[in-house]
Amino acid sequence: MRVFLIAGEASGDKLGAALMSGLKQLTTPDFSGVGGPLMQAEGMDSLFPMDELSIMGLAEVLPKYMHLKRRIAQTAAAVIAARPDVLVTIDSPDFCLRVAKLVKAQSDIRTVHYVAPSVWAWRPGRAAKMARVIDHVLALLPFEPPYMEAAGMDCDFVGHPVVAEPQATEAEAQAFRARHGIGEAPLLLALPGSRRGEVARLAPRFGQALARVMQTRPDLRIVLPTTPNVTDLVQNLVGEWPVAPIVLDPRNMNNDAYAAEKRSAFRAAEIALAASGTVSLELAAADTPMVIAYDMNPLSRFLIGRMLRIDTVTLVNLVSETRAVPECLGRNCNPGAIAAALDKVMRAPDAQMEAMRLTMERLGKGGTPPGLRAAQAILHRLSRPV
C-alpha cells in the first residue's frame, strides 16, 4: 500500500507518526511525503524540511508566499508521480488543501485530511470549499463529524493521539528534578511555541511576566522544552529572562530520550505557561495546570479576531465545555495579565483538574489508540466502493 503524507508543523508530525504506526500494524505500507522527525522515524524520507511550512498568521505568510507556492507545486507533482493509494494531508490547511486541489485536478487519487477544520470556530464556509478536493476527514474532536458530513465528505472521529501517549511516573519526575538540580523548588513549564515567529513574539513577554511572578516567588525554577527548529532562537531570547531557564535541547538526544525527558518535565512541573495549541492537551494528559497566552502579528490578530465565532481558543476549554483554563490573548497577552493569571492558578491549581480529566475521557482515553483508529478508518473507507 502506497501512502503519501504531508505534515507542516510539530503537532501534525505527531499525528502523522501515530497514523503511520497504526498503518504498519494493519498492512505493509510504503510511505513518502513531507514530515518531521517523528514521521521520519516511522519510515519517511521527507521531500524537504517540514519546518519550511511552520508559519502561522496571514501577515507572516506574505514574505514567503512565492517560496511556499513553489513547494506546493513541487509536492503536488511528487504525489502525482508516486500514484499513491491515498494522499493524507495533516492539518496545515493553507498548504495541504492547495496541494490536494492540484492533485485532484490531475488524478483520481483518494484524498484524506487529518484534522477537521474548526468551522465551528471561524470561517464556516471552509467545509464546503474543502469538500471539492477532500474525500474523507479524520476528526480529532467528537462533535466535528456532522459539520464535515453536511458538506459532503466522509468523516470519522478518531480521537487525539495525546490520550495514548505514555506519561512519566512520579519517580521519573523526581529523577528529572534531581538531574537538573531543582530539588523541591516550585517548577514552571514555559512553552512559547514551536514556530519561530510565535517564539520571537511570545518569549520576551513570557520572560517579563515571569519576572513579575518571581517578585513574590523568588525560588521559582523554569524549564523550557524546545523543538530543533527554534532551539537557537530560544537560547538567544531567554538571555534577558530574570532567571536562566533549563532549556531542553532535542538536538542533544535521540527522539525517544528527548520524549522521555519532556514527559518527565511535564510531570515534575506544578504549572505551565503555554502558547495556544495542541500543547494544552499534552498538559492535560500530564495533569499539569496551565495558563494559555498567545498573540499574532497585529494585522493577523485584527483579521482573525473579526472572524472568530467562539470565546475561547484552548482545546481543554472547548472539549470539556468549561472555561477552566485562563487565557491571555491578543492585547491581553501582556506581562501584567499573564503574571496575574499565573498567580491565580498557582493559588488554586486543582481548579482545572476535572476539566482536564473530562477532556481526556472525551478524546478517547482508555480506548483504541487514535493512531490505530485513524488507520482503521482510512483502510475501511478505501475498501468501500466509490
Backbone hydrogen bonds, N-H to C=O, Kabsch-Sander energy under -0.5 kcal/mol:
donor,donor_aa,acceptor,acceptor_aa,energy
3,V,1,M,-0.5
3,V,30,D,-2.7
4,F,86,V,-2.2
5,L,3,V,-0.5
5,L,32,S,-2.5
6,I,88,V,-2.1
7,A,34,V,-2.1
8,G,90,I,-0.6
13,D,9,E,-2.3
14,K,10,A,-1.8
15,L,11,S,-2.0
16,G,12,G,-3.0
17,A,13,D,-2.3
18,A,14,K,-2.0
19,L,15,L,-2.3
20,M,16,G,-2.7
21,S,17,A,-2.3
22,G,18,A,-2.1
23,L,19,L,-2.7
24,K,20,M,-2.0
25,Q,21,S,-1.0
25,Q,22,G,-0.6
26,L,22,G,-0.8
26,L,23,L,-0.7
27,T,23,L,-2.3
30,D,1,M,-3.1
31,F,29,P,-0.5
32,S,3,V,-1.8
33,G,45,D,-0.6
34,V,5,L,-2.3
40,Q,36,G,-2.4
41,A,37,P,-1.9
42,E,38,L,-0.9
43,G,40,Q,-1.3
44,M,39,M,-1.1
46,S,44,M,-0.7
47,L,33,G,-2.5
50,M,35,G,-0.6
52,E,49,P,-1.6
53,L,50,M,-2.5
54,S,51,D,-0.8
55,I,53,L,-2.4
61,V,57,G,-1.4
62,L,58,L,-1.1
64,K,61,V,-1.5
65,Y,62,L,-1.5
68,L,64,K,-2.6
69,K,65,Y,-2.5
70,R,66,M,-1.9
71,R,67,H,-2.1
72,I,68,L,-2.4
73,A,69,K,-2.1
74,Q,70,R,-2.6
75,T,71,R,-2.6
76,A,72,I,-2.5
77,A,73,A,-2.2
78,A,74,Q,-1.9
79,V,75,T,-2.2
80,I,76,A,-2.4
81,A,77,A,-2.3
82,A,78,A,-1.9
83,R,79,V,-1.6
85,D,2,R,-2.1
86,V,2,R,-1.2
87,L,110,R,-2.8
88,V,4,F,-3.2
88,V,86,V,-0.6
89,T,87,L,-0.6
89,T,112,V,-2.8
90,I,6,I,-2.9
91,D,89,T,-0.6
91,D,114,Y,-2.3
95,F,92,S,-1.0
96,C,92,S,-2.9
97,L,93,P,-2.0
99,V,95,F,-1.8
100,A,96,C,-2.6
101,K,97,L,-1.9
102,L,98,R,-1.7
103,V,99,V,-2.4
104,K,100,A,-2.8
105,A,101,K,-1.7
106,Q,102,L,-0.7
106,Q,103,V,-1.0
107,S,103,V,-0.9
110,R,85,D,-0.6
112,V,87,L,-3.1
113,H,136,H,-2.6
114,Y,89,T,-3.4
114,Y,112,V,-0.5
115,V,113,H,-0.7
115,V,138,L,-2.9
119,V,117,P,-2.6
121,A,118,S,-2.0
122,W,118,S,-2.0
123,R,307,M,-0.5
126,R,123,R,-1.9
127,A,124,P,-1.2
129,K,125,G,-1.7
130,M,126,R,-2.7
131,A,127,A,-1.9
132,R,129,K,-1.1
133,V,130,M,-1.9
134,I,130,M,-1.8
135,D,111,T,-1.6
136,H,111,T,-1.5
137,V,154,D,-2.4
138,L,113,H,-2.4
139,A,137,V,-0.6
139,A,156,D,-2.9
144,E,141,L,-1.7
147,Y,144,E,-1.1
148,M,144,E,-1.4
149,E,145,P,-2.9
150,A,146,P,-2.0
151,A,147,Y,-0.7
151,A,148,M,-0.6
152,G,149,E,-1.3
153,M,148,M,-1.9
154,D,135,D,-2.1
156,D,137,V,-2.2
158,V,139,A,-2.7
158,V,156,D,-0.6
159,G,139,A,-0.8
160,H,363,L,-1.2
163,V,160,H,-2.0
164,A,161,P,-1.7
165,E,161,P,-0.6
165,E,162,V,-0.8
173,A,169,T,-2.1
174,Q,170,E,-2.5
175,A,171,A,-2.2
176,F,172,E,-2.0
177,R,173,A,-2.2
178,A,174,Q,-2.4
179,R,175,A,-2.7
180,H,176,F,-1.7
181,G,178,A,-1.1
182,I,177,R,-2.8
183,G,177,R,-0.7
185,A,182,I,-1.7
188,L,221,R,-2.6
189,L,271,I,-2.5
190,A,188,L,-0.5
190,A,223,V,-2.5
191,L,189,L,-0.5
191,L,273,L,-2.9
199,V,195,R,-2.4
200,A,196,R,-2.5
201,R,197,G,-1.6
202,L,198,E,-2.9
203,A,199,V,-2.5
205,R,201,R,-0.5
206,F,202,L,-2.8
207,G,203,A,-2.5
208,Q,204,P,-2.1
209,A,205,R,-2.4
210,L,206,F,-2.6
211,A,207,G,-1.8
212,R,208,Q,-1.3
213,V,209,A,-2.1
214,M,210,L,-2.5
215,Q,212,R,-1.2
216,T,212,R,-0.5
216,T,213,V,-1.4
217,R,213,V,-1.3
220,L,217,R,-1.9
221,R,186,P,-2.8
223,V,188,L,-2.3
224,L,246,I,-3.1
226,T,248,L,-1.3
230,V,227,T,-2.0
231,T,227,T,-1.0
234,V,230,V,-2.9
235,Q,231,T,-2.6
236,N,232,D,-1.7
237,L,233,L,-2.4
238,V,234,V,-2.5
239,G,236,N,-0.9
240,E,237,L,-1.3
241,W,238,V,-1.6
246,I,222,I,-2.9
247,V,245,P,-1.0
248,L,224,L,-1.8
248,L,246,I,-0.6
249,D,247,V,-0.8
252,N,249,D,-1.5
253,M,250,P,-1.2
258,Y,254,N,-2.5
259,A,255,N,-2.5
260,A,256,D,-2.1
261,E,257,A,-2.2
262,K,258,Y,-2.8
263,R,259,A,-2.4
264,S,260,A,-2.1
265,A,261,E,-1.9
266,F,262,K,-2.4
267,R,263,R,-2.2
268,A,264,S,-2.3
269,A,265,A,-1.7
270,E,187,L,-2.3
271,I,187,L,-1.1
272,A,289,P,-1.5
273,L,189,L,-3.1
274,A,272,A,-0.5
274,A,291,V,-2.6
275,A,191,L,-2.7
280,S,277,G,-1.7
281,L,278,T,-1.7
282,E,278,T,-1.2
283,L,279,V,-2.4
284,A,280,S,-1.9
285,A,281,L,-2.5
286,A,282,E,-1.3
287,D,284,A,-1.4
288,T,283,L,-2.8
291,V,272,A,-2.0
292,I,326,P,-2.4
293,A,274,A,-2.6
294,Y,328,C,-2.3
301,R,297,N,-3.0
302,F,298,P,-2.2
303,L,299,L,-2.5
304,I,300,S,-2.8
305,G,301,R,-2.1
306,R,302,F,-1.4
307,M,303,L,-0.6
307,M,304,I,-1.0
308,L,304,I,-1.2
309,R,121,A,-4.0
318,L,314,T,-2.2
319,V,315,L,-2.9
320,S,316,V,-2.0
321,E,317,N,-0.8
322,T,317,N,-1.7
328,C,292,I,-2.8
330,G,294,Y,-1.9
332,N,329,L,-2.3
333,C,330,G,-2.0
334,N,332,N,-2.0
338,I,334,N,-2.6
339,A,335,P,-2.6
340,A,336,G,-2.1
341,A,337,A,-2.2
342,L,338,I,-2.5
343,D,339,A,-2.4
344,K,340,A,-2.1
345,V,341,A,-2.2
346,M,342,L,-2.7
347,R,343,D,-1.4
348,A,344,K,-1.1
351,A,348,A,-1.5
352,Q,349,P,-0.9
353,M,350,D,-1.3
356,M,352,Q,-2.2
357,R,353,M,-2.4
358,L,354,E,-2.5
359,T,355,A,-2.0
360,M,356,M,-2.0
361,E,357,R,-2.1
362,R,358,L,-2.5
363,L,359,T,-1.5
364,G,361,E,-1.3
365,K,360,M,-2.4
367,G,364,G,-2.2
372,L,369,P,-0.6
373,R,369,P,-2.4
374,A,370,P,-2.8
375,A,371,G,-1.9
376,Q,372,L,-2.7
377,A,373,R,-2.2
378,I,374,A,-2.2
379,L,375,A,-2.4
380,H,376,Q,-2.5
381,R,377,A,-2.3
382,L,378,I,-2.2
383,S,379,L,-1.6
384,R,380,H,-0.6
384,R,381,R,-0.7
